[in-house]
Amino acid sequence: MAHVSIVVVSHSAKLGQGLIELLKQLAGGSSIHIVSASGLGDELGTDATLVLRTLEDCPADSDIVVLFDLGSALLSCEMAVEMLPEGCRQRVHIVDAPLVEGAIAAAVEASIGGTVDQVIRRAVEAKQLAKVNH
């Protein structure tokens, strides 16, 4: 069974790191790979080459779920995926879900052994729940 890695792409490095810290705590002792490719140092923004390096560092046997905060982060994610070798590209799933709620749902599902499809479904369901609560 392939594991699921989770990559968070935010315009804020601090938001990305804080979210990763939360996700790792919620995932308990799970060995899922959860990382951030967020920010431009102390500046706000995203960098496709940072996203690319982060994707390349994910375990080779894992499917990769990428969650992002804003539209231009999506562009950085898409550019990074295009730069990956074909075999790796097929493992990457960019998911349109609320960053925090989606990442929490995805991390919990991955930590209990969910498949990539289940992890994506949980993240997307968080989007539906966010709409209901607003």
N, CA, C and O atoms as a Tinker XYZ file with bonds, in Angstrom:
   536  protein
     1  N      0.851000   -1.191000    0.000000    73     2
     2  CA     0.000000    0.000000    0.000000    64     1     3
     3  C      0.886000    1.240000    0.000000    63     2     4     5
     4  O      1.772000    1.378000    0.842000    81     3
     5  N      0.647000    2.116000   -0.925000    73     3     6
     6  CA     1.399000    3.372000   -0.991000    64     5     7
     7  C      0.935000    4.305000    0.123000    63     6     8     9
     8  O     -0.246000    4.354000    0.466000    81     7
     9  N      1.869000    5.024000    0.665000    73     7    10
    10  CA     1.557000    6.019000    1.682000    64     9    11
    11  C      1.193000    7.332000    0.996000    63    10    12    13
    12  O      1.451000    7.524000   -0.192000    81    11
    13  N      0.596000    8.218000    1.759000    73    11    14
    14  CA     0.233000    9.530000    1.240000    64    13    15
    15  C      1.078000   10.584000    1.929000    63    14    16    17
    16  O      1.127000   10.652000    3.157000    81    15
    17  N      1.744000   11.409000    1.126000    73    15    18
    18  CA     2.460000   12.572000    1.632000    64    17    19
    19  C      1.557000   13.780000    1.471000    63    18    20    21
    20  O      0.750000   13.842000    0.543000    81    19
    21  N      1.694000   14.741000    2.376000    73    19    22
    22  CA     0.911000   15.972000    2.297000    64    21    23
    23  C      1.869000   17.150000    2.214000    63    22    24    25
    24  O      2.775000   17.297000    3.034000    81    23
    25  N      1.647000   17.994000    1.195000    73    23    26
    26  CA     2.460000   19.186000    0.999000    64    25    27
    27  C      1.545000   20.404000    1.091000    63    26    28    29
    28  O      0.532000   20.483000    0.396000    81    27
    29  N      1.906000   21.342000    1.948000    73    27    30
    30  CA     1.156000   22.585000    2.143000    64    29    31
    31  C      1.904000   23.711000    1.428000    63    30    32    33
    32  O      3.104000   23.896000    1.628000    81    31
    33  N      1.178000   24.461000    0.592000    73    31    34
    34  CA     1.764000   25.598000   -0.116000    64    33    35
    35  C      0.959000   26.844000    0.249000    63    34    36    37
    36  O     -0.182000   27.014000   -0.182000    81    35
    37  N      1.577000   27.709000    1.052000    73    35    38
    38  CA     0.945000   28.953000    1.488000    64    37    39
    39  C      1.839000   30.121000    1.107000    63    38    40    41
    40  O      3.046000   29.955000    0.929000    81    39
    41  N      1.254000   31.285000    0.985000    73    39    42
    42  CA     2.034000   32.489000    0.738000    64    41    43
    43  C      2.856000   32.895000    1.958000    63    42    44    45
    44  O      3.813000   33.661000    1.839000    81    43
    45  N      2.487000   32.388000    3.114000    73    43    46
    46  CA     3.168000   32.730000    4.362000    64    45    47
    47  C      3.949000   31.529000    4.891000    63    46    48    49
    48  O      3.371000   30.479000    5.172000    81    47
    49  N      5.265000   31.691000    5.025000    73    47    50
    50  CA     6.092000   30.619000    5.586000    64    49    51
    51  C      5.646000   30.293000    7.006000    63    50    52    53
    52  O      5.626000   29.127000    7.401000    81    51
    53  N      5.288000   31.320000    7.774000    73    51    54
    54  CA     4.852000   31.097000    9.153000    64    53    55
    55  C      3.552000   30.308000    9.197000    63    54    56    57
    56  O      3.410000   29.397000   10.013000    81    55
    57  N      2.605000   30.646000    8.332000    73    55    58
    58  CA     1.347000   29.898000    8.284000    64    57    59
    59  C      1.617000   28.453000    7.891000    63    58    60    61
    60  O      1.072000   27.533000    8.501000    81    59
    61  N      2.446000   28.246000    6.884000    73    59    62
    62  CA     2.774000   26.885000    6.451000    64    61    63
    63  C      3.411000   26.075000    7.559000    63    62    64    65
    64  O      3.011000   24.935000    7.796000    81    63
    65  N      4.396000   26.641000    8.244000    73    63    66
    66  CA     5.079000   25.912000    9.319000    64    65    67
    67  C      4.143000   25.649000   10.504000    63    66    68    69
    68  O      4.166000   24.568000   11.091000    81    67
    69  N      3.324000   26.639000   10.849000    73    67    70
    70  CA     2.369000   26.441000   11.940000    64    69    71
    71  C      1.368000   25.353000   11.623000    63    70    72    73
    72  O      1.023000   24.546000   12.486000    81    71
    73  N      0.903000   25.328000   10.388000    73    71    74
    74  CA    -0.047000   24.295000    9.986000    64    73    75
    75  C      0.599000   22.918000   10.007000    63    74    76    77
    76  O     -0.028000   21.945000   10.424000    81    75
    77  N      1.842000   22.826000    9.562000    73    75    78
    78  CA     2.557000   21.545000    9.581000    64    77    79
    79  C      2.696000   21.053000   11.022000    63    78    80    81
    80  O      2.509000   19.868000   11.296000    81    79
    81  N      3.020000   21.951000   11.931000    73    79    82
    82  CA     3.139000   21.587000   13.349000    64    81    83
    83  C      1.814000   21.022000   13.872000    63    82    84    85
    84  O      1.798000   20.002000   14.561000    81    83
    85  N      0.709000   21.688000   13.542000    73    83    86
    86  CA    -0.615000   21.220000   13.953000    64    85    87
    87  C     -0.928000   19.859000   13.351000    63    86    88    89
    88  O     -1.390000   18.960000   14.053000    81    87
    89  N     -0.679000   19.703000   12.057000    73    87    90
    90  CA    -0.987000   18.438000   11.381000    64    89    91
    91  C     -0.200000   17.279000   11.964000    63    90    92    93
    92  O     -0.743000   16.189000   12.143000    81    91
    93  N      1.066000   17.500000   12.260000    73    91    94
    94  CA     1.888000   16.433000   12.827000    64    93    95
    95  C      1.368000   16.015000   14.204000    63    94    96    97
    96  O      1.410000   14.835000   14.553000    81    95
    97  N      0.881000   16.981000   14.985000    73    95    98
    98  CA     0.309000   16.639000   16.286000    64    97    99
    99  C     -0.985000   15.861000   16.119000    63    98   100   101
   100  O     -1.222000   14.887000   16.833000    81    99
   101  N     -1.825000   16.286000   15.178000    73    99   102
   102  CA    -3.099000   15.601000   14.955000    64   101   103
   103  C     -2.902000   14.210000   14.385000    63   102   104   105
   104  O     -3.712000   13.318000   14.637000    81   103
   105  N     -1.829000   14.010000   13.614000    73   103   106
   106  CA    -1.554000   12.709000   13.027000    64   105   107
   107  C     -0.930000   11.761000   14.044000    63   106   108   109
   108  O     -0.697000   10.591000   13.741000    81   107
   109  N     -0.661000   12.256000   15.238000    73   107   110
   110  CA    -0.117000   11.415000   16.302000    64   109   111
   111  C      1.231000   10.842000   15.930000    63   110   112   113
   112  O      2.075000   11.534000   15.360000    81   111
   113  N      1.430000    9.599000   16.246000    73   111   114
   114  CA     2.704000    8.938000   15.980000    64   113   115
   115  C      2.817000    8.430000   14.559000    63   114   116   117
   116  O      3.742000    7.681000   14.242000    81   115
   117  N      1.905000    8.818000   13.709000    73   115   118
   118  CA     1.904000    8.351000   12.327000    64   117   119
   119  C      3.197000    8.745000   11.622000    63   118   120   121
   120  O      3.818000    9.754000   11.955000    81   119
   121  N      3.587000    7.944000   10.658000    73   119   122
   122  CA     4.822000    8.220000    9.918000    64   121   123
   123  C      4.548000    8.909000    8.583000    63   122   124   125
   124  O      5.402000    8.889000    7.697000    81   123
   125  N      3.377000    9.517000    8.425000    73   123   126
   126  CA     3.105000   10.168000    7.148000    64   125   127
   127  C      4.022000   11.374000    6.971000    63   126   128   129
   128  O      4.400000   12.037000    7.937000    81   127
   129  N      4.364000   11.635000    5.737000    73   127   130
   130  CA     5.276000   12.717000    5.371000    64   129   131
   131  C      4.446000   13.981000    5.178000    63   130   132   133
   132  O      3.661000   14.072000    4.234000    81   131
   133  N      4.617000   14.961000    6.072000    73   131   134
   134  CA     3.859000   16.212000    6.021000    64   133   135
   135  C      4.874000   17.350000    6.000000    63   134   136   137
   136  O      5.669000   17.496000    6.928000    81   135
   137  N      4.843000   18.166000    4.927000    73   135   138
   138  CA     5.836000   19.226000    4.777000    64   137   139
   139  C      5.213000   20.490000    4.196000    63   138   140   141
   140  O      4.113000   20.470000    3.643000    81   139
   141  N      5.942000   21.579000    4.338000    73   139   142
   142  CA     5.512000   22.868000    3.818000    64   141   143
   143  C      6.464000   23.338000    2.729000    63   142   144   145
   144  O      7.676000   23.147000    2.822000    81   143
   145  N      5.901000   23.955000    1.696000    73   143   146
   146  CA     6.673000   24.638000    0.653000    64   145   147
   147  C      6.092000   26.040000    0.561000    63   146   148   149
   148  O      5.547000   26.435000   -0.470000    81   147
   149  N      6.215000   26.782000    1.646000    73   147   150
   150  CA     5.481000   28.044000    1.800000    64   149   151
   151  C      6.393000   29.250000    1.928000    63   150   152   153
   152  O      7.490000   29.173000    2.483000    81   151
   153  N      5.910000   30.368000    1.398000    73   151   154
   154  CA     6.570000   31.649000    1.582000    64   153   155
   155  C      7.808000   31.842000    0.724000    63   154   156   157
   156  O      8.267000   30.944000    0.018000    81   155
   157  N      8.318000   33.042000    0.821000    73   155   158
   158  CA     9.567000   33.436000    0.149000    64   157   159
   159  C     10.507000   33.986000    1.212000    63   158   160   161
   160  O     10.833000   35.173000    1.210000    81   159
   161  N     10.933000   33.128000    2.109000    73   159   162
   162  CA    11.737000   33.588000    3.237000    64   161   163
   163  C     10.866000   34.403000    4.162000    63   162   164   165
   164  O      9.858000   33.910000    4.669000    81   163
   165  N     11.249000   35.665000    4.388000    73   163   166
   166  CA    10.467000   36.552000    5.247000    64   165   167
   167  C      9.378000   37.289000    4.474000    63   166   168   169
   168  O      8.591000   38.032000    5.061000    81   167
   169  N      9.333000   37.085000    3.171000    73   167   170
   170  CA     8.347000   37.754000    2.320000    64   169   171
   171  C      7.163000   36.839000    2.052000    63   170   172   173
   172  O      7.277000   35.617000    2.147000    81   171
   173  N      6.030000   37.435000    1.717000    73   171   174
   174  CA     4.866000   36.670000    1.306000    64   173   175
   175  C      5.007000   36.293000   -0.165000    63   174   176   177
   176  O      5.495000   37.085000   -0.971000    81   175
   177  N      4.584000   35.098000   -0.505000    73   175   178
   178  CA     4.620000   34.656000   -1.890000    64   177   179
   179  C      4.886000   33.172000   -1.971000    63   178   180   181
   180  O      5.083000   32.506000   -0.955000    81   179
   181  N      4.892000   32.660000   -3.184000    73   179   182
   182  CA     5.198000   31.253000   -3.397000    64   181   183
   183  C      6.257000   31.134000   -4.477000    63   182   184   185
   184  O      6.440000   32.037000   -5.293000    81   183
   185  N      6.944000   30.017000   -4.469000    73   183   186
   186  CA     8.068000   29.794000   -5.380000    64   185   187
   187  C      7.944000   28.393000   -5.972000    63   186   188   189
   188  O      8.024000   27.402000   -5.247000    81   187
   189  N      7.751000   28.310000   -7.271000    73   187   190
   190  CA     7.590000   27.012000   -7.932000    64   189   191
   191  C      8.805000   26.111000   -7.724000    63   190   192   193
   192  O      8.654000   24.894000   -7.626000    81   191
   193  N     10.013000   26.690000   -7.655000    73   191   194
   194  CA    11.195000   25.843000   -7.456000    64   193   195
   195  C     11.235000   25.270000   -6.041000    63   194   196   197
   196  O     11.709000   24.150000   -5.852000    81   195
   197  N     10.750000   26.008000   -5.047000    73   195   198
   198  CA    10.638000   25.476000   -3.690000    64   197   199
   199  C      9.607000   24.343000   -3.660000    63   198   200   201
   200  O      9.833000   23.306000   -3.037000    81   199
   201  N      8.492000   24.549000   -4.329000    73   199   202
   202  CA     7.469000   23.498000   -4.402000    64   201   203
   203  C      8.058000   22.273000   -5.101000    63   202   204   205
   204  O      7.856000   21.147000   -4.645000    81   203
   205  N      8.774000   22.476000   -6.186000    73   203   206
   206  CA     9.400000   21.369000   -6.917000    64   205   207
   207  C     10.345000   20.579000   -6.025000    63   206   208   209
   208  O     10.263000   19.352000   -5.974000    81   207
   209  N     11.244000   21.266000   -5.320000    73   207   210
   210  CA    12.189000   20.573000   -4.432000    64   209   211
   211  C     11.458000   19.802000   -3.345000    63   210   212   213
   212  O     11.858000   18.694000   -2.986000    81   211
   213  N     10.388000   20.388000   -2.822000    73   211   214
   214  CA     9.614000   19.727000   -1.766000    64   213   215
   215  C      8.942000   18.472000   -2.311000    63   214   216   217
   216  O      8.935000   17.435000   -1.647000    81   215
   217  N      8.383000   18.556000   -3.502000    73   215   218
   218  CA     7.760000   17.373000   -4.119000    64   217   219
   219  C      8.806000   16.287000   -4.378000    63   218   220   221
   220  O      8.546000   15.106000   -4.150000    81   219
   221  N      9.978000   16.685000   -4.852000    73   219   222
   222  CA    11.050000   15.719000   -5.132000    64   221   223
   223  C     11.531000   15.027000   -3.863000    63   222   224   225
   224  O     12.008000   13.894000   -3.920000    81   223
   225  N     11.412000   15.698000   -2.716000    73   223   226
   226  CA    11.868000   15.135000   -1.444000    64   225   227
   227  C     10.850000   14.193000   -0.804000    63   226   228   229
   228  O     11.159000   13.542000    0.195000    81   227
   229  N      9.649000   14.110000   -1.358000    73   227   230
   230  CA     8.645000   13.189000   -0.813000    64   229   231
   231  C      9.087000   11.754000   -1.083000    63   230   232   233
   232  O      9.725000   11.483000   -2.100000    81   231
   233  N      8.751000   10.834000   -0.179000    73   231   234
   234  CA     9.136000    9.433000   -0.384000    64   233   235
   235  C      8.665000    8.914000   -1.748000    63   234   236   237
   236  O      7.553000    9.205000   -2.189000    81   235
   237  N      9.526000    8.149000   -2.395000    73   235   238
   238  CA     9.245000    7.654000   -3.746000    64   237   239
   239  C      8.044000    6.718000   -3.799000    63   238   240   241
   240  O      7.441000    6.547000   -4.858000    81   239
   241  N      7.691000    6.109000   -2.666000    73   239   242
   242  CA     6.553000    5.179000   -2.667000    64   241   243
   243  C      5.247000    5.849000   -2.240000    63   242   244   245
   244  O      4.265000    5.165000   -1.954000    81   243
   245  N      5.232000    7.181000   -2.196000    73   243   246
   246  CA     4.018000    7.848000   -1.723000    64   245   247
   247  C      3.306000    8.597000   -2.838000    63   246   248   249
   248  O      3.924000    9.118000   -3.765000    81   247
   249  N      1.977000    8.631000   -2.715000    73   247   250
   250  CA     1.187000    9.559000   -3.504000    64   249   251
   251  C      1.276000   10.887000   -2.763000    63   250   252   253
   252  O      1.446000   10.903000   -1.544000    81   251
   253  N      1.165000   12.000000   -3.482000    73   251   254
   254  CA     1.369000   13.307000   -2.877000    64   253   255
   255  C      0.117000   14.157000   -3.049000    63   254   256   257
   256  O     -0.347000   14.387000   -4.166000    81   255
   257  N     -0.422000   14.619000   -1.924000    73   255   258
   258  CA    -1.574000   15.515000   -1.930000    64   257   259
   259  C     -1.055000   16.909000   -1.609000    63   258   260   261
   260  O     -0.429000   17.128000   -0.571000    81   259
   261  N     -1.324000   17.854000   -2.517000    73   259   262
   262  CA    -0.861000   19.231000   -2.356000    64   261   263
   263  C     -2.070000   20.118000   -2.087000    63   262   264   265
   264  O     -3.046000   20.103000   -2.837000    81   263
   265  N     -1.992000   20.891000   -1.006000    73   263   266
   266  CA    -3.041000   21.841000   -0.649000    64   265   267
   267  C     -2.441000   23.242000   -0.675000    63   266   268   269
   268  O     -1.296000   23.432000   -0.265000    81   267
   269  N     -3.195000   24.215000   -1.150000    73   267   270
   270  CA    -2.670000   25.562000   -1.350000    64   269   271
   271  C     -3.657000   26.595000   -0.817000    63   270   272   273
   272  O     -4.830000   26.292000   -0.597000    81   271
   273  N     -3.160000   27.844000   -0.607000    73   271   274
   274  CA    -4.036000   28.858000   -0.019000    64   273   275
   275  C     -4.700000   29.793000   -1.021000    63   274   276   277
   276  O     -5.885000   30.083000   -0.859000    81   275
   277  N     -4.022000   30.270000   -2.023000    73   275   278
   278  CA    -4.578000   31.250000   -2.955000    64   277   279
   279  C     -4.245000   30.873000   -4.392000    63   278   280   281
   280  O     -3.394000   30.019000   -4.642000    81   279
   281  N     -4.925000   31.520000   -5.329000    73   279   282
   282  CA    -4.780000   31.197000   -6.741000    64   281   283
   283  C     -3.367000   31.196000   -7.269000    63   282   284   285
   284  O     -3.000000   30.306000   -8.036000    81   283
   285  N     -2.557000   32.174000   -6.881000    73   283   286
   286  CA    -1.192000   32.193000   -7.409000    64   285   287
   287  C     -0.355000   31.054000   -6.826000    63   286   288   289
   288  O      0.622000   30.633000   -7.446000    81   287
   289  N     -0.719000   30.553000   -5.654000    73   287   290
   290  CA    -0.052000   29.362000   -5.114000    64   289   291
   291  C     -0.376000   28.158000   -6.003000    63   290   292   293
   292  O      0.473000   27.297000   -6.231000    81   291
   293  N     -1.603000   28.113000   -6.494000    73   291   294
   294  CA    -1.986000   27.047000   -7.425000    64   293   295
   295  C     -1.096000   27.100000   -8.666000    63   294   296   297
   296  O     -0.646000   26.060000   -9.147000    81   295
   297  N     -0.842000   28.277000   -9.177000    73   295   298
   298  CA     0.028000   28.408000  -10.352000    64   297   299
   299  C      1.438000   27.886000  -10.057000    63   298   300   301
   300  O      2.035000   27.207000  -10.892000    81   299
   301  N      1.965000   28.198000   -8.882000    73   299   302
   302  CA     3.285000   27.688000   -8.496000    64   301   303
   303  C      3.278000   26.168000   -8.413000    63   302   304   305
   304  O      4.234000   25.514000   -8.833000    81   303
   305  N      2.204000   25.607000   -7.873000    73   303   306
   306  CA     2.070000   24.142000   -7.771000    64   305   307
   307  C      2.034000   23.515000   -9.162000    63   306   308   309
   308  O      2.723000   22.529000   -9.424000    81   307
   309  N      1.238000   24.086000  -10.042000    73   307   310
   310  CA     1.118000   23.542000  -11.394000    64   309   311
   311  C      2.440000   23.632000  -12.152000    63   310   312   313
   312  O      2.807000   22.706000  -12.875000    81   311
   313  N      3.150000   24.742000  -11.988000    73   311   314
   314  CA     4.460000   24.887000  -12.644000    64   313   315
   315  C      5.439000   23.843000  -12.118000    63   314   316   317
   316  O      6.185000   23.242000  -12.891000    81   315
   317  N      5.438000   23.629000  -10.807000    73   315   318
   318  CA     6.336000   22.642000  -10.208000    64   317   319
   319  C      6.034000   21.237000  -10.725000    63   318   320   321
   320  O      6.951000   20.480000  -11.045000    81   319
   321  N      4.767000   20.892000  -10.804000    73   319   322
   322  CA     4.380000   19.560000  -11.285000    64   321   323
   323  C      4.842000   19.371000  -12.730000    63   322   324   325
   324  O      5.292000   18.286000  -13.099000    81   323
   325  N      4.733000   20.411000  -13.540000    73   323   326
   326  CA     5.172000   20.324000  -14.938000    64   325   327
   327  C      6.670000   20.058000  -15.058000    63   326   328   329
   328  O      7.116000   19.474000  -16.045000    81   327
   329  N      7.450000   20.479000  -14.063000    73   327   330
   330  CA     8.899000   20.283000  -14.095000    64   329   331
   331  C      9.327000   18.909000  -13.598000    63   330   332   333
   332  O     10.492000   18.536000  -13.735000    81   331
   333  N      8.397000   18.152000  -13.022000    73   331   334
   334  CA     8.717000   16.816000  -12.514000    64   333   335
   335  C      8.817000   15.815000  -13.660000    63   334   336   337
   336  O      8.199000   16.005000  -14.707000    81   335
   337  N      9.593000   14.748000  -13.466000    73   335   338
   338  CA     9.590000   13.656000  -14.448000    64   337   339
   339  C      8.186000   13.039000  -14.516000    63   338   340   341
   340  O      7.453000   13.049000  -13.528000    81   339
   341  N      7.825000   12.512000  -15.666000    73   339   342
   342  CA     6.482000   11.974000  -15.895000    64   341   343
   343  C      6.047000   10.993000  -14.804000    63   342   344   345
   344  O      4.925000   11.093000  -14.307000    81   343
   345  N      6.900000   10.063000  -14.429000    73   343   346
   346  CA     6.532000    9.066000  -13.426000    64   345   347
   347  C      6.158000    9.684000  -12.093000    63   346   348   349
   348  O      5.251000    9.199000  -11.416000    81   347
   349  N      6.837000   10.732000  -11.715000    73   347   350
   350  CA     6.545000   11.413000  -10.455000    64   349   351
   351  C      5.292000   12.274000  -10.570000    63   350   352   353
   352  O      4.512000   12.376000   -9.624000    81   351
   353  N      5.105000   12.889000  -11.732000    73   351   354
   354  CA     3.939000   13.750000  -11.966000    64   353   355
   355  C      2.634000   13.022000  -11.672000    63   354   356   357
   356  O      1.695000   13.605000  -11.128000    81   355
   357  N      2.585000   11.756000  -12.033000    73   355   358
   358  CA     1.359000   10.972000  -11.871000    64   357   359
   359  C      1.002000   10.740000  -10.409000    63   358   360   361
   360  O     -0.142000   10.408000  -10.095000    81   359
   361  N      1.964000   10.909000   -9.518000    73   359   362
   362  CA     1.708000   10.695000   -8.086000    64   361   363
   363  C      1.194000   11.944000   -7.382000    63   362   364   365
   364  O      0.765000   11.869000   -6.230000    81   363
   365  N      1.232000   13.097000   -8.060000    73   363   366
   366  CA     0.898000   14.380000   -7.427000    64   365   367
   367  C     -0.557000   14.736000   -7.715000    63   366   368   369
   368  O     -1.017000   14.678000   -8.855000    81   367
   369  N     -1.269000   15.106000   -6.646000    73   367   370
   370  CA    -2.677000   15.491000   -6.736000    64   369   371
   371  C     -2.835000   16.860000   -6.077000    63   370   372   373
   372  O     -2.733000   16.979000   -4.856000    81   371
   373  N     -3.082000   17.886000   -6.879000    73   371   374
   374  CA    -3.319000   19.222000   -6.340000    64   373   375
   375  C     -4.805000   19.303000   -6.024000    63   374   376   377
   376  O     -5.647000   19.092000   -6.897000    81   375
   377  N     -5.121000   19.609000   -4.768000    73   375   378
   378  CA    -6.504000   19.541000   -4.295000    64   377   379
   379  C     -7.025000   20.935000   -3.951000    63   378   380   381
   380  O     -6.409000   21.671000   -3.179000    81   379
   381  N     -8.160000   21.280000   -4.533000    73   379   382
   382  CA    -8.831000   22.545000   -4.253000    64   381   383
   383  C     -9.721000   22.343000   -3.029000    63   382   384   385
   384  O    -10.851000   21.867000   -3.132000    81   383
   385  N     -9.187000   22.714000   -1.881000    73   383   386
   386  CA    -9.894000   22.562000   -0.605000    64   385   387
   387  C     -9.450000   23.707000    0.299000    63   386   388   389
   388  O     -8.394000   24.297000    0.073000    81   387
   389  N    -10.246000   24.029000    1.323000    73   387   390
   390  CA    -9.790000   25.068000    2.262000    64   389   391
   391  C     -8.486000   24.599000    2.906000    63   390   392   393
   392  O     -8.383000   23.459000    3.358000    81   391
   393  N     -7.507000   25.475000    2.942000    73   391   394
   394  CA    -6.168000   25.057000    3.358000    64   393   395
   395  C     -6.150000   24.406000    4.733000    63   394   396   397
   396  O     -5.692000   23.271000    4.868000    81   395
   397  N     -6.633000   25.094000    5.744000    73   395   398
   398  CA    -6.524000   24.564000    7.108000    64   397   399
   399  C     -7.446000   23.367000    7.314000    63   398   400   401
   400  O     -6.997000   22.297000    7.724000    81   399
   401  N     -8.726000   23.546000    7.032000    73   399   402
   402  CA    -9.681000   22.457000    7.263000    64   401   403
   403  C     -9.379000   21.258000    6.374000    63   402   404   405
   404  O     -9.454000   20.112000    6.817000    81   403
   405  N     -9.036000   21.530000    5.115000    73   403   406
   406  CA    -8.717000   20.446000    4.189000    64   405   407
   407  C     -7.469000   19.694000    4.595000    63   406   408   409
   408  O     -7.424000   18.466000    4.524000    81   407
   409  N     -6.446000   20.436000    5.023000    73   407   410
   410  CA    -5.204000   19.793000    5.443000    64   409   411
   411  C     -5.414000   18.949000    6.698000    63   410   412   413
   412  O     -4.855000   17.859000    6.814000    81   411
   413  N     -6.212000   19.447000    7.630000    73   411   414
   414  CA    -6.501000   18.669000    8.841000    64   413   415
   415  C     -7.213000   17.379000    8.471000    63   414   416   417
   416  O     -6.817000   16.301000    8.914000    81   415
   417  N     -8.259000   17.481000    7.664000    73   415   418
   418  CA    -9.010000   16.289000    7.261000    64   417   419
   419  C     -8.115000   15.308000    6.507000    63   418   420   421
   420  O     -8.184000   14.100000    6.734000    81   419
   421  N     -7.280000   15.825000    5.616000    73   419   422
   422  CA    -6.388000   14.975000    4.837000    64   421   423
   423  C     -5.368000   14.275000    5.736000    63   422   424   425
   424  O     -5.127000   13.077000    5.587000    81   423
   425  N     -4.776000   15.009000    6.656000    73   423   426
   426  CA    -3.756000   14.432000    7.532000    64   425   427
   427  C     -4.339000   13.355000    8.432000    63   426   428   429
   428  O     -3.718000   12.312000    8.638000    81   427
   429  N     -5.519000   13.600000    8.965000    73   427   430
   430  CA    -6.147000   12.590000    9.831000    64   429   431
   431  C     -6.444000   11.332000    9.021000    63   430   432   433
   432  O     -6.165000   10.222000    9.474000    81   431
   433  N     -7.006000   11.499000    7.829000    73   431   434
   434  CA    -7.319000   10.335000    6.980000    64   433   435
   435  C     -6.044000    9.580000    6.604000    63   434   436   437
   436  O     -6.016000    8.350000    6.653000    81   435
   437  N     -4.993000   10.304000    6.229000    73   435   438
   438  CA    -3.728000    9.659000    5.872000    64   437   439
   439  C     -3.126000    8.937000    7.067000    63   438   440   441
   440  O     -2.532000    7.870000    6.915000    81   439
   441  N     -3.277000    9.516000    8.264000    73   439   442
   442  CA    -2.675000    8.920000    9.456000    64   441   443
   443  C     -3.329000    7.604000    9.846000    63   442   444   445
   444  O     -2.718000    6.799000   10.550000    81   443
   445  N     -4.558000    7.370000    9.403000    73   443   446
   446  CA    -5.225000    6.098000    9.719000    64   445   447
   447  C     -5.144000    5.122000    8.541000    63   446   448   449
   448  O     -5.842000    4.108000    8.508000    81   447
   449  N     -4.279000    5.448000    7.578000    73   447   450
   450  CA    -4.027000    4.542000    6.471000    64   449   451
   451  C     -4.918000    4.721000    5.265000    63   450   452   453
   452  O     -5.000000    3.828000    4.422000    81   451
   453  N     -5.589000    5.860000    5.163000    73   451   454
   454  CA    -6.458000    6.104000    4.020000    64   453   455
   455  C     -5.698000    6.122000    2.706000    63   454   456   457
   456  O     -4.532000    6.515000    2.654000    81   455
   457  N     -6.362000    5.697000    1.657000    73   455   458
   458  CA    -5.780000    5.747000    0.320000    64   457   459
   459  C     -5.735000    7.195000   -0.149000    63   458   460   461
   460  O     -6.342000    8.071000    0.468000    81   459
   461  N     -5.026000    7.444000   -1.223000    73   459   462
   462  CA    -4.956000    8.808000   -1.747000    64   461   463
   463  C     -6.348000    9.311000   -2.119000    63   462   464   465
   464  O     -6.655000   10.484000   -1.906000    81   463
   465  N     -7.193000    8.444000   -2.669000    73   463   466
   466  CA    -8.552000    8.865000   -3.013000    64   465   467
   467  C     -9.357000    9.237000   -1.772000    63   466   468   469
   468  O    -10.121000   10.202000   -1.790000    81   467
   469  N     -9.187000    8.473000   -0.695000    73   467   470
   470  CA    -9.888000    8.788000    0.554000    64   469   471
   471  C     -9.368000   10.092000    1.156000    63   470   472   473
   472  O    -10.151000   10.896000    1.661000    81   471
   473  N     -8.073000   10.301000    1.105000    73   471   474
   474  CA    -7.471000   11.530000    1.637000    64   473   475
   475  C     -7.995000   12.744000    0.862000    63   474   476   477
   476  O     -8.367000   13.755000    1.459000    81   475
   477  N     -8.022000   12.638000   -0.453000    73   475   478
   478  CA    -8.534000   13.735000   -1.281000    64   477   479
   479  C    -10.003000   13.978000   -0.977000    63   478   480   481
   480  O    -10.430000   15.125000   -0.837000    81   479
   481  N    -10.775000   12.910000   -0.876000    73   479   482
   482  CA   -12.212000   13.044000   -0.595000    64   481   483
   483  C    -12.440000   13.781000    0.722000    63   482   484   485
   484  O    -13.305000   14.653000    0.793000    81   483
   485  N    -11.685000   13.449000    1.761000    73   483   486
   486  CA   -11.840000   14.113000    3.063000    64   485   487
   487  C    -11.505000   15.601000    2.953000    63   486   488   489
   488  O    -12.199000   16.440000    3.527000    81   487
   489  N    -10.450000   15.923000    2.222000    73   487   490
   490  CA   -10.075000   17.337000    2.061000    64   489   491
   491  C    -11.169000   18.102000    1.336000    63   490   492   493
   492  O    -11.509000   19.217000    1.730000    81   491
   493  N    -11.723000   17.520000    0.284000    73   491   494
   494  CA   -12.780000   18.177000   -0.489000    64   493   495
   495  C    -14.057000   18.292000    0.341000    63   494   496   497
   496  O    -14.765000   19.295000    0.257000    81   495
   497  N    -14.352000   17.271000    1.137000    73   495   498
   498  CA   -15.530000   17.340000    2.010000    64   497   499
   499  C    -15.398000   18.489000    2.995000    63   498   500   501
   500  O    -16.400000   19.097000    3.373000    81   499
   501  N    -14.182000   18.795000    3.413000    73   499   502
   502  CA   -13.968000   19.925000    4.322000    64   501   503
   503  C    -14.399000   21.225000    3.643000    63   502   504   505
   504  O    -14.865000   22.151000    4.306000    81   503
   505  N    -14.243000   21.289000    2.325000    73   503   506
   506  CA   -14.678000   22.457000    1.574000    64   505   507
   507  C    -16.204000   22.589000    1.648000    63   506   508   509
   508  O    -16.728000   23.689000    1.823000    81   507
   509  N    -16.899000   21.483000    1.516000    73   507   510
   510  CA   -18.358000   21.498000    1.592000    64   509   511
   511  C    -18.822000   21.882000    2.998000    63   510   512   513
   512  O    -19.783000   22.635000    3.154000    81   511
   513  N    -18.142000   21.368000    4.009000    73   511   514
   514  CA   -18.489000   21.707000    5.393000    64   513   515
   515  C    -18.230000   23.175000    5.672000    63   514   516   517
   516  O    -19.003000   23.809000    6.390000    81   515
   517  N    -17.152000   23.731000    5.116000    73   515   518
   518  CA   -16.837000   25.140000    5.320000    64   517   519
   519  C    -17.941000   26.017000    4.708000    63   518   520   521
   520  O    -18.302000   27.047000    5.278000    81   519
   521  N    -18.470000   25.612000    3.563000    73   519   522
   522  CA   -19.552000   26.366000    2.920000    64   521   523
   523  C    -20.814000   26.334000    3.775000    63   522   524   525
   524  O    -21.505000   27.347000    3.887000    81   523
   525  N    -21.124000   25.199000    4.375000    73   523   526
   526  CA   -22.315000   25.048000    5.201000    64   525   527
   527  C    -22.221000   25.909000    6.454000    63   526   528   529
   528  O    -23.222000   26.465000    6.906000    81   527
   529  N    -21.029000   26.019000    7.009000    73   527   530
   530  CA   -20.830000   26.750000    8.268000    64   529   531
   531  C    -20.713000   28.251000    8.088000    63   530   532   533
   532  O    -20.612000   28.974000    9.079000    81   531
   533  N    -20.722000   28.750000    6.843000    73   531   534
   534  CA   -20.593000   30.198000    6.644000    64   533   535
   535  C    -21.853000   30.798000    6.136000    63   534   536
   536  O    -21.915000   32.007000    5.915000    81   535
